[in-house]
Amino acid sequence: MVKISRHIITFCRLIRLPNLLIIMLTQSLIRWSLMSPLLKVNGLSLQMSTSLFVAMMMATILVTAGGYVINDYFDRKIDTVNDPDDVIVGRSISLRHTMIIHLVLTSLGILLGLYVAFRIHFLYLSILYILGSGILWFYSTTYKRQMFIGNLIIAIMTGMIPMLVLLFELPLQYSHYDKILVAGNFSLSYLVIWVSSFSGFAFILTLAREIIKDAEDIKGDTSYGRRTIPAVVGFGISKAIVITLFTLTALLLILIYLLYLPDRLTLIYIIALLVLPLVVAVFLVLKANTAKAFHNISILTKCIMIAGLLYALLANYLIQHLK
């Protein structure tokens, strides 16, 4: 029993279970706390069934988990330098079994995405999962070694997680409500704006966090010739880029509040849970010069991202209240 528990824990570490739970939370909040009340305000409702949505979410999780596994497979040598105590591949799990796990997870994710796309009669959407799994493979084998390209890919993939919910729901909305939308002379652009805002927030902060993680792992990256931003241009310019991204995020949040969400609860939320933590993060980046310091900033950035996601709960309340 103890051995089985150990294997389960090892597997959960390999697939980054906490990150997968955040993906589940993200897509659930986008669907039920954001899109559903926004549609109800206009007399519409979600058209994708709950069962198909869960299948779509599981497809996203499986492909992502497969990406984590293959990344660890190709990163095992560098990880022995950066964080030897946390290395799983080649120690707790053999290389052969790691590759099998990747293939099983990725294949199941693609097949599930294909099934959902087929069931909603928009088969072209399955390309998103095929393309995503391919990008994650080439990211681990090639793009991660190229300056900035790898960071950009992960940022885009993270930003796509909320967008997937919209991309699968939107065609169904236009198909089901085509006459109402034409007769009412309005579009669903407001859904695109809301979801895109969450995706943009995730994209910018993920880009910053990836650079921070590269600064944390610079020892292993330089040992194996990886051309990450910190390894090529140094800590100074890397810090400047991260600070710029943090500052841009804070300014955009304030701008969005002033233009679109001028209510007191939103102001309190943005200042207390997003802007002030971003200010703290900027000061920590300025002072950081060790792997541990950059690791702490990475954790803080993830917490800010989760706080930004949880704004969907407040948005749900405000939408219902305004209604």
Buried (B, 14 or more C-beta within 10 A) or exposed (E): EEEEEEEEEEBEBBBBBEBBEBBBBBBBBBBBBBBBBBBBEBEBEBBBEEEBBBBBBBBBBBBBBBBBBBBBBBBBEBBBBBBEEEBBBBEBBEEEEBBEBBEBBBBBBBBBBBBBBEBBEBEEBBEBBBEBBEBBBEBBEEBBBBBBEBBBBBBBBBBBBBBBBBBBBBBBBEEEBEEEBEEEEEEBEEBBEBBBBBBBBBBBBBBBBBBBBBBBBBEBBBBEEBBBBBBBBEBEEBBEBBBEBBEEBBEBBBEBBEEEBEEEEBBEBBBEBBBEBBBBBBEBBEEBEEBEBBBBBBEBBBEBBEBBBBBBEBBBEBBEEEE
